[in-house]
Amino acid sequence: MNLAKLQEETPRHQMPSGLTEDEVKFSREKHGRNCITQKKRQGFWRSFIASFGDPVIKILLAALAVNVLFIAQHANWFESVGIALAILLATLVSTLSEYGSESAFEKLQEEASKIQCRVQRASGLQEIPVDEIVVGDLILLQAGDRVPADGRMSQGQLEVDQSALNGESKEAKKRPVPLGIHDPVENSFLNPALVFSGTVVCAGEGIMEVTHVGDHTFYGHIGTEIQEETRESPLRHRLNGLAADIGKFGYIAATISVLAYLFNSIVIDNGFDLARINDMLSSWHFMLPLLIQACTLGVTVVVMAVPEGLPMMITVVLSANMRRMLKDHVLVRKLIGIETAGSLNILFSDKTGTLTSGKLEVVQFADGTGRLRSREQLTRQSTALCGILKDSIQYNCAAALEKQRAIGGNATDRAVMEFAGQLSGGHDHLEKFTLLPFSSQDKMMITAVSKGWNAILVKGAPEKILPHCTHYYDETGEACVFTSRFAVERMLKDFTEKAMRVIVIAVAPPKTHTPAQLKDLTLVGLLAIRDDIRPQTLSGVAQVQRAGVQTVMITGDSAATATAIAKELGLIQSPAHLVITSDQLKTMSDEKLTEILPDIRVIARALPSDKSRLVRVAQGRGFVVGMTGDGVNDAPALKLADIGFSMGSGTEVAKEASDIVIMDNRFDSIAKAICYGRTIFKSIRKFIIYQMSTCFCAVGVTIIGPLINVDFPITVIQMLWINMVMDTLSGLAFSGEKARQEYMDEAPKSRSEAIINPYMKNQIAVSSIYAIILCLAFLKSSYFSMMDSQSHLYSLTAFFALFMFCTIFRSFNARTHNFNIFSGICSNLSFLWIMGLITLAQMVILYYGGSIFRTIPLSLKDLITVVLLAFTVIPVDLLRKYCIRHSKYPQST
């Protein structure tokens, strides 16, 4: 039956005429257009300007301003250019890593704009663009149409695929229901009278009356939600705290260095003579250059205290691991999401398409003796029973096979038809005649076949068919007396408890045409159908739980079905673990939900709004929240969560709203992402130990230097070289660390946990203090011939070499907390290559840096002496590690 016929068969007095042009205009003015409003988004340049508010950048801006003021005094424009370049690179890298196009909303709009629909109006049947629909319009729907707005069925019957919105693969039946009879909850997917924008008609024909358009549709609410701003990532949150602490340290250190320099120049150099000190203070001729020099020293200390290379190092680490993850079928869309995955406390996982395949399949078969066989076992057999089963399905099904792919019918029909296509035997060209099409009332289908096998085929619900079975087919195709009813019914119960849908296949005697005539049926068998759990899901769930990440399944299934699946997945392992339905969720306050959240393992009969609420409540509790999904309905929660995982087979809207796309649709790939994230966070912490030790050593030497008559032992250019180039290369070396499964045994890091933990503080302090002592002893000791026999510039060059090689050797200490500094180096040989390249680059600077880097060539003997002295940082750190092993300090980062 087509739409024209539907209209013809409807009595004239019942056929609504549709809206007039004036009514359309009035409705559009009152309810708006059928399009989603796009919020104004922050552009790239606004994001770039906003990045200058970072505490580290503010410190460098202040340093640059002071440096520019005094550039004429010391005529060294290299330092100003160097600081400006550091600011530009740091802000640009930060902006690029944080700025992401809001393409999820654009994709949503793009998909919606492609819809054309047929509308019945007073002037006749029209085909118009979707955005011209108004509230009150009558939309004519057929199989294959996409519903353009939210509305209510007024005529006909439909089977609608709502999976894009509610995540469930089973089609929903839609029909007109009087308002007074059903009294449905608004926007309930279970309401047979309501249809929703974005769903697809699979079968049937009908007319819907539009009740909501644009922003007011369910689809529109999703569009609004995915445009909302999300909170900053855990890593960015921790780095902001670190930057604030470094900023305070930098300002304090700069102040101390200025005061120390002035004290040395005014008090110590004047031999503590009050008269001479007073004369100097009263003379601007002496004091102005001195103040300028002191401020320059302060700028130098600030530059040394700030790890300018840290933003670039983080981007380098994330980018390097992004390429590795792609090889593991994990596509990272937002760099910062990699580390966030490693910080997860709780993961909300959509069931359909994520934990399960998202497609109904025949998974098991039970014959008339109660013998159970898997799909794979049955498709490998070639028995008479297999042939009967194949014929009973393919000639008594609303679906059809096209190149081994089932088309037409509902999801159950397609599942059994694809299964039948894999069976052997049967007849190729039977003639069939459908006696009773499947309906929700009869719950069965009856078909007569002939021309090769004369039989009446019956397929349907167990309660409708099984009681009438008196015989069954054995393996040879012979009909035997049905004596195993108890075993078959027990098998049916097992299937039901495992959340499987069961279809009974039987053959009826001749002249059986109606359900009332069913008797003396011969049972072929029971088909157990389910949206089956993916093969790797069980191991993936186990890995995620091993990592201490609470996993919560969200599904539209009933509580009983969801509980069965959750137990099979291993999500429910204790009586304390809770299964909550959406209705129960609605009655709970956020405070109550927050209280019981750690015990929740399943949310059944879930609505899309439940997902976003769960994310917000979990974030309010301080959790780092992950969300998986593949449908349009998942997009808001994917966007809101700290880390959103979408499946490669999911909708484009879900992919665009997510941070990471699991290309192979395997849940265990999420576990891989968590392991990568934890490895990256470890690498960042190791790099911070390495760089902060270098910065603190430089600050300490620069502050104390003036007090021992060594002004500017390290220049701004030298420090910028170390922080910007050398440390960026070092970051690349640290980024090569492979993901280690041992990290999955650690508890998740709290979002509020500081990035520098006690172990790191210990290593930074010991390393920095020893290096400061070594460097100052080097500067003042007369033991080294170079200090007595060569120029002051030669001595400072040797000191710079010592400082550089201490930094290089320190990288080996920071790379591992083990006594063996080469532990695991075979899995990161790039570390050795990069550190070798850094050493070579430093040698070039040392011998050819000239006036820019304030260096002159060293003799081979002095170079070897410096290298050996620098090497002592390794045994000192080994001693520290030995003491740590016998103390209460944490054993690693």
N, C-alpha and C positions, 0 to 999 in steps of 0.2 A: 504494500500500500504506500503511495506517495502522498506528498503534502496536498496536492490538488484534490486527490481522492478523499483525503481526510476532511478537507473543507466541504467537498460536495456531500459527504455523508453526514455532516453536521447540519441539523435543522437551521433554517434561515434565522429564526428568532433567537437561536442560541449562538450564532456566529457573531463574535464581536467585530465591529467595523474598523477598529483602530483609531488612532488619534488624528485629529485634524491639524492643519498647519498652525493654527492659532494655539491649539493645545500643546503642540510640540514646543513652540516658542515659550509659552508660559512655564512648561515643565523644565525647560533648560534654564530659564532664569531662576526658578525656585530651587532646583536640585543640582544645577551645574552640568558641565559636560562630562562625557564618559572617558575621561583621561586622568592620569595621576599627576598631581602637582609636583614639580621638581623644585626642591629647595636649592637656594643659592649655595654653592660650595666654595670652599677656600681654594684659590688658585695656587699655582706653583710659586709665584713671586711673593705672595702673602705668606706662604709657608716658609719661604727662604728668609724673609725679613723677621718672621717670628722666631727663627732659629737663633738669632742674635741675642735672644733672651736667656740662652743657656748660661749657667753660672761660669763655666770655663771660658766661654767666648767673652763674657763681660770683663773677666780678669784680663784677657789678652787685649781687649779694646782699650782698657785703662792703660795698660803697658804701652800700647801703640801711641796713644795720645801723648803720654809723657815723652816717649822716644822722639816723636815728631817735634815737640816743643824744643827739645834740646839738640835737634839734629845739626843745627848750625854750629853749636858749640864744639861737638866732637867730630863733625863732618863725616860720620860713618852711616851713610844711607843704606848700606847693606842690611843692617839690623832692622831698620824700619820696614824695608821691603820684605825681609824674612818673616817678621811678625805678621804683616799684612797678608802674605801668602798663606801662612799657617791659619789665620782667621778665615780666609776665603775657602780654603780646602776643607777645613773642619765643618763650616756651615753648609757648604755645598754637598758634602758627603752625607751629613746628617739629614738634610732636606730630601735628598734623593732616596735615602733608605726609609724615611718616614712617609714621604708623599706618595699617595697611591690614587689613581683615578677611580672615581665612584662609578665604575662601569657596570656594577650589578644593577643599579637603577636604570641605567641606559639600556641594558640588555632586556630588562623587564618591559620597558616602554617599546623597544624594538619589536619584541615578540607580540605584544598586544596590538601594535599598530598594523600588523599584517592581516588581522581578521576582517573579513567581509561577512555581513550577515543579511538574512532576508527578514524583512519587517512588514507586518500587515498594518497599513494605515488606511485612513478614510479614503484616500485617493487610489488605493489598491496595493498589491504586493510589490515591494521595492527591495533592491539590493543596495545597501548603503555601507559606508565605512563605519567601523566600530565606534569611533568617537562622536558620531552623529546620533547615536542612540540616546533616548531620554527615558526617565521614569514614566511608566505607563505604556511603553511600546510593547507590542506583541511580536515576539521573535519566533520564527518557524525553525525548528531544529530537526536534523536528520543525522543518521550515522555518519561519523567523520567530522561533523561540525564541532567547532570550539565555541563554548558558551561565552558570549561577549560581555555579560553583566550578571549581577545577582538577580534572581527572580523566583517566581512561583509558577509551578505547572498549572496550566488551565485546561489543556486538552492533551489526549494521547498518553503514551507510555514510553519511557526511555530507560536504557541502561547506560550509566555514565561512569566514566573512569575519573575518579577524584584523586588518584594517587599523587598527582603533582601538588595537591594541597594538603591531603591528610596522610600521604605516605602508604596507603593500603592498596594492595594490588587487586582486590576483589571489586568488581563493578557494583555500583549502587543502583537500585531500581527506583525510578522516579515516576510519580503519577499524581494526578490532581487529588487533593484531600481537602475537604471543607475545613475552614479555619476553626469552627466551633468543635469539630470532632477530634482533631489531632492536638490542637493547642500546643504547637511545637516550640521548643526553645529557639530563639532567633540564631541563625547562622550555624545550626547543628547539621553536621554532615549526615547524621542518621535520619534526618527528617526526609521522608520520601517526597514531600511536596516542593522542597527547595532545591534549586540548582545554582551553581556558583561560577562566577567568572574564572576562566582559565581551565575549567574541566573540559573533557572531551566526550562527545556522545559516541558510544560504541554500537548501540543497536536501538531500533525503534524510531518513532517519529512523534512529534508533539509540538505544542505551542506553550511558550512561557511568557508570563507578564513580568516586565522589568520592575523591580522594587528598589534597587540601589545602583547607582552608577559612579564611576570615577573613584575618588578618594573614599567613598562610603561603602564600596564593595569589599569583600574579603581580600581580593587581590590587591585592592587599593591600600588597605591597611598594611599589607606586606610591603608595598612600595614606599609607604611613609616610614615604616620601621627601618628599612635597610638604608635610609638616608640619615639616620641619627648618628651622632658622633659616638665613638667608642672610647673607652678609657685607655690610657697609655699602657704599653706592654710592661710586664714585670721587669725586664732588663732595662728599659728606659727609666722606669721608676727607681730602680736601684742605682743606675748611673747618675740620675739627677741628685740623689742623696750623696753619692761619691763626689760629684762635681762641687756640691755645696761645701763639703768637708775640705776638699782640696783648695777651694777658693779661700776659705778661712785660714787654712794653713799658709797659703801663698801670701796673703796680706800680712799675716803675723810675721812670717819669715822675712818679708820685704822690710817691714818696719824695724825688726830687730837688726837686719843687715845695715839699714841706713843709720840707725843709732850706733851700731858697732863701728861703722866707718867714721862717723862724725866723732865718736869718743876717741878713736885711735888718732885721727887727724888733729883734733883740738886739744885733747887732754894728754894722751900718751906721748905724741910727738913733741909737746911742749914741756915734757918732763914733770907734769903735774904742778907746774908753776902758775899760780893763780893770776899773777900780773900779766904774764905772757898770754894766758888763756883769755883774759879780759880784753887785752889789746886786739887779739885776733877776732873775737866776737864783735867788737865795735867797728871793725874794718870791713865794709862791703866789698872792697877790692879783693880781699882774701876769701870772704865768706860766700859770695855769689858763685864763683867757680866750684867751690867746695860743695855747696848745696846741689848744684847741677850734677856734679860727679856722684854725689850720694844718691840722688834720684835715679841716675842712670844705673847705679848698682842695684837699687831697688827693683827697677824694671827687669834687670838681668835675673834676679832671684825669682820674680814672678814667672818669667818665661821658663825658668828651670823647674819651678814647682808644678807647673801645669803640664800634664801629659798630652801634648797636642796631637800625638799620633794615635791616641786611643780611639777616637771616632772612626778613623780610617782603618785601624786594625780590626775593629769589630765588623766593619763592612767587608773587609778582606776575608775574615774568618767565615762569615755567613755566606758570602758568595762562593767560596771554595767548597763549602759543604753542600751548598745548593746543587752544584754540579754532581757531587757524589750521590746525593739523595735521588737525583733524577735517574741514575743508573739502577737504583732500587725501586723505580716506578713511583717515586714520591715527588710531585711537582710543587715547588715552593713559589707561591705568587707574591708573598710579602716577606722580605728577608728576615725581619724581626720575629716572624712567626716561628722560625726554626728553634731559636732559644726558648721561646715561650712554651713550645711543646715539651721541652725537658722540665719545665717548672709545674706541670699539671698536678693539681690535687684531686680534681674530679673530672670525669668525662661522661657527658650525656650522649648516649648513642641512639640514633634512630634505628629501629629494627629492620624494617623493610628496605632492601637494597644495600644495607650496610652490614648488619650481622647476618642477614639472609640474602639470598640471591636476588630478591625482588621480583621473582617470577614463580608462579605455581608450577610444580612438577610432580609427576607420579614418582614416588620414592620407594614404595613397597607394594607387594601383591600377595594376597593370601588365597589359596585355593579352597575347595570344598572340604578338605581334610584338616584345615587349619594350618597347613604348612606355609611358612613365611619365606618369601624370596625378595631380594632387592631388585631394583630396576636393572642394575648391571647384570645380575645373574639371569634374569628372565630374557633379556635381549640377546644373551649368548646362546640360549637354548633353541632347539628346533623340534618341537613336539606338536602333536595334534592339538593339545590344549592351547598352545601359543597361537596356532592358526585360528581356532575358534575365538579366542580372546581378541585377536586382531580384527576379525570380521565383525565381532559384536560391538567394537568401538567405532571403526571407521565408517560402517554403514548405518550407525545409529548415533550420529553426532551432528550438531549444528555447525561445527567448524569443518574446514577442508584443508587438505595439504597442498602446499605450493612450494616445490623445491625443498622438501623436508621442513618447511616452516608452516605452522598452522595459521590460518586466517579465518576471520569471521567467528561467530559465536561468542560466548563469554569466556572468561579466563579459565574456568574449569574445562570447558569444551576444548579449548586450544591445548591445554596441558595433556589431556588424555589422548587427543589426536596426534600430538607430536610423539607421545609414548608409543602409540599404535604403529606409527611410521617406522619405528625401530625394531618391531617384532618381525619374526620370519613366519612363513606359511600363509595360510588364508587364501581367499579367492580374489582374483584381480578385477572381474567385471560382473559382479552381482547386480541384479536390478533391484532397486529399493523403492518403497513407498512409505512415507511417514504417516503413521496412523494417529499418533498423538505427539505433537511438539512439546518440548519441555516448557513447563510453567511453574511459577512459584507456588501455585495452589496444589497441583498434582505431584510435583517434585519427582517427575519421571518423564521418560521419553520412550515411545514405542514405535518400532519400524518393522515392516514386513520386507523380507528379501526373497528373491527367487532367481531362476536361471543359473543354477549351479549349487545352490543350497536353499532349500525352502524352509524358512524359519521365521518366527516372530521374536525380534530382539528387544530386550527391556534393559534400561539403564536408569538408575536413580538413587534416591535416598535409602539407606539401609532399613529404616523403620517401615518403608512402603513396600519393599520387595522381599527382604529376607524372611519374614514370617510365612510367605507363600511358597518358599522353596522346599521341595520334597526330594529332589535328586541333585546330583552334582556331576560334572564332567571330570573324569580322571585324566592322567597324562596321555592316554591313548585316544582320548576323545569319546570314550564309552560313558554312557549315563549310568550312575550308580546311586543306590539309596543313600539319602543324606542322613548319615548316622553321627556326624561330627558337629552337630549344631552347637553344642556347648563350647567346643574348642574354637569354632568360628566366632561365636558371640564374645568369647573372652578376648580373641584377637581384635574384634571390633572395639571393645572397651579399651584395650591397650592403645589402639590408634587414636581414639578420642582423647585419652589422657595425655598423649604426646602432641596434642594440638593439631592433629591431622584431619583433613576433610576426607570422608570415605564415600566412595561411589560403588554400588553393587551392580554387577553385570550378570544377567541371566537370560535364558531362552524360554519362551512361553509356548504352550501347545498351540496348534493352529486355531484360527478363528478367535484369538484373543485380541480384541481391538480397544478395550477401555480398561481403566484401572479396576472397575468393578468386576471384570471378568478374570482377573489374575488369580490363578490357582495352579497347583502342580508344576511350578517352575523348576527348571534345571539350572542350578547355580554354576556360573563360570568362575566367579571369584570376586574378591574385594580389592579395589584400588585405593591405596592411601595416598592422598595428594597433600602437598604442603609447599609453602614457600620455604625451601629447605635452607638450613644453616650452611654457609659457605664452608668449604673443606678446611680452610686455614683459620676460621674464626675462633675455634676452641683454643688453639695454641696462642692466637693473638690476644684473646681475653686473659689467658693465664699469664702471659708476659706483662700485660698492662697492670694486672693486679699484683704481680710480683714486684713491680716498680712502686707499689704503694698508692696507685691511682685508683680511687673509688670509681667503679664503672656502673652507670645507671642506664638501663634500657628503657626507651620511650617508644610506645607502640599504641596503635589504635585497637589492638586485640582486646578481648575480654580479659578479666583478671585471671580466670582459670587457664586460658590458653597462654597468656603471657607468663604465668607462673611456671607452667610446664616447660616452656622454651628457656626461661631464665635458669631453671634447675639444670637443664641439659647443657647450657652454656657455662655453668659453674658460677653464675652471678649470685645465686642464693645458696649459701653454705651454712647458714645458721638460722635458728628460729627467730633471732632478733632482727634479721633482715626483712625489710618491709616491702609489700606490694601495695601501691596506692593508686586508686582510680582518679580520673579527672574530677568526678563529682566530689570525691572526698577532698581533693585538693582545693576545690572552690570554697569549701567550708572552713578551711584552715586560714588563720592569720599568718602573715609573713613571719612573725615571732615564733609561732608554733612550728611552721615549716622549717625555719632555721634550726630549731631545737632537734628535730628528728631527721634532718637532712643526712647526717653521717650513716644512718641505718637504712636509708631508702636504696633499693636496688632495681625496682621496676615502677614505671608510671604507665598504667593501663588505660585504655579508652582515651588516650591523650588528645588534646586539641593543640593546634599550633601556638595558641596564646600561652599554653602551659609551659612550653619550651622556653620562651623568653622570660617568663616569670621565674622559672627554676634557675636560669642563668643569673638573673639579677639577685636573687636571694643568696645563691652560692657566692657570688662576688661580694655581697654585703657581709658574708661571714668571713671574708678574707681569703677565700679560695682562688686559685688560678684555674679558670674554668675552660674546658674544651667541649666542643659540640661537633657531632658528626651528622651528616644528612645528605640527601641527594635531590630533594624536591623543592619546588617553589616555596612551599610552606616552611621549609627549614631555613630559608635565606635570612629572615630577621634574627633568628637565634644564632646562626653562623656568624653574622656580622657583629652581634652584641658580645659574643663570647670572646675571651682572651685569645683563643685560638680556634679557628673553624676548619674542620676537615670535611671536604666534599668528595664524593665518589666520582671516578672518571666516567661512569655510565650515567651520572646524574644530570639534572637539568642545567642549562647554561647559567641560569640565574643563581642557582646554588653554587656553582663553581666560581662565579664572579664575586659572590659575597664571602667566599671562604679565603683563608690564608694559605691553605695547603690542599692540593688535589691528589687523592690517592688513585693513581692511574690504573692500577691493576685491581681495584675494588676489594682488596684484601685487608681485613681488619688487622692482621699481623703487621702490615705496613705502617699502621699507626704506631705500633710498638717500636718499629724501627725509627720513626720520626722522634719518638720520645727519647730513645737512646742517643740519636744524633744531637738532640737538643741538650741533653745532659753533658755529652762530650764537649759540645761547643762552650757551654757555660764553664766547664772545667778549663778549657783552653783560654777563655777570656780571663779567668781568675789567675792562671799561670802567667799570662802576659802582664797582668796588673802587678803581680809580685815582681816580675822582671823590670817593668818600666818604673814603678814607684820606688824601687830600690835605687835605680839610677837617678831619679829626680831628687830623692831625699839626700843622696850622697852629694849631688851637685850643690844643693841648697846648703847643706852643712858646711861644705868646703868654702863656699862663697861667703857665708856669714862669718865663719871663723878666720878666713883668709886675711882680712884687713887687720885683725888683732895680732897677727904674726907677720905683719908687713908684706903681705902678698895680696895686692889689689887685683881683682878680676882674674882669678886663676882659670876660669872658664868663661868664654865670651858668649854673647847671645847667639851668634852665628853657629858656633860649635854646638850649643845646646839645641838649636833648631835643627841642625843636621842630625843629631842623635835622635831627637823626638819625632821628626817628620819623615826622614828617609830610612835611617838605620832601624828604628822601631817598627816602621811599616813593613819592612822586609822581615823583621823578626816575627811580626804578627802573621805573615804568610807562612813562616816556618812552624809556628805553633798551630796554625790552622790545619796542618797536615796530619794531626793526631787522628787516628782511626777511632770510630765508634767502638766502645768496649762494653760488652755485656755485663761486666762487673758493676758498672754504674747503675744498672737496673735493680740492684739489690739495696740501693740507698733510698732513704725516705725522700719524698719530694721536698724541695726548698719552699719555705714560706715566702709569699709575696713581699712581706715586710722585712725579711731577712736581709741584713746589710751585705753588700757585695764583698766586703773585706771581712773575713771571719778571723777568729783568734789565731788559727794556724798561719794565715797569711800575715797577720800583724807581727807574729813572732819572726817569721822569715824575713820580712821587710826590715824590721828593726835590727836584727842581728846582722844581716847583710849590709845595711846602710851604715851602721855604727862601725863595723870592721873596715869597710871601704873608706870611710871618712878618716879614721885613724891612720890607715895605710897611706892615703893620699897626703894628709898633713905631715906625716913623718917623712914622706918622700920629699915634700917641698922644703922642709927645714933641715933635714939631715945632711951632714957634711960627708957621710960615708960614700955617697955616689960621686964619682969623679966628675961627672957631667955638671954637677952643681957648682963645683969649684973652678973648673978649667974652661967652661964654655960660657957663652953669653946668657943673659937672663932669658932671652927668647928661646934659646936651646933648652933651658931648664923647663920652661913652660910647655914646649913641644913634647919633651919627655913625659911631663906630667899628663898632658892630654892623651898621649899614647897609653900610659898606665890606666887612666880613667876609661879609655875605650876598651882595652883588653879585659879589664875587670868586668865591664858590661857584657862582653862576649862570653866570657867564662860563666858569668852569672846566669846566662840563659840556660845552660845545662843543669844548673841547680834548680831553676824554676820549673823545668820541663817535667820532672818527676819527683815524687816524695820518697822514692825508694833510695837505698844506699847506692845501688848501681845506677849511675847517671845515664847509662846507655840502655836502661830498661825499656823494652819495646821500640827501640830505635829502628829495628828492621822494618816495622810497619810504617815508619815515617822517615825514610831515607832523605826525603826532601829537606828535613831539618838540617842535616849535615851539609848538604849542598848549599842551602841558603846561608847558613852561618859561615861557610867557606867564602861565599860571595861577599858577605858583609865584611869579613876580615880583609879580603882583597881591596874592597872599596875604601876601608879605613886606611890601609897602607898607601893607597893612592893619595888620599887626603893628607896623610902624614908627610909624604915626601913632595907632593906637588900642590898642596893647599895654598901656599904662599901667604900674602898679606890678608886675603879674605878670611882664611881659617887660622891665621897667626901661627904658622908652622914652618920649620926648616928641617932638612933631612937629618936623621939620627945615624950614628955609627952602628954597625952590626952588633958590636959588643954591648952597647947601651940598649939597643932594641931587645936583645936576648934577655938582658937583666930585667928590663921592664916587663916582658912577657912572663918570666918566671915569678916575679913579684905578683903580677895580676893573677896568676894561676892559684895563688894561695887562698883565693876566695872559695875554691872547691873544697879543700880539706876542712876549712872552717865551717862550711855549711854541712859537711858530713858529720862533724862533731855535734852541730846543732841537732841534726836528725837523730843522732844516737841519744841525745838527752831527751828529745821529744818522745822517743819510744818508751822511755822510763818515767814519763810524767803524765799529767792529767790532760794535757793539751790534745785537741783533735789531731788525728794522724795524717790528715791530708786536706786538700782544698775541697 
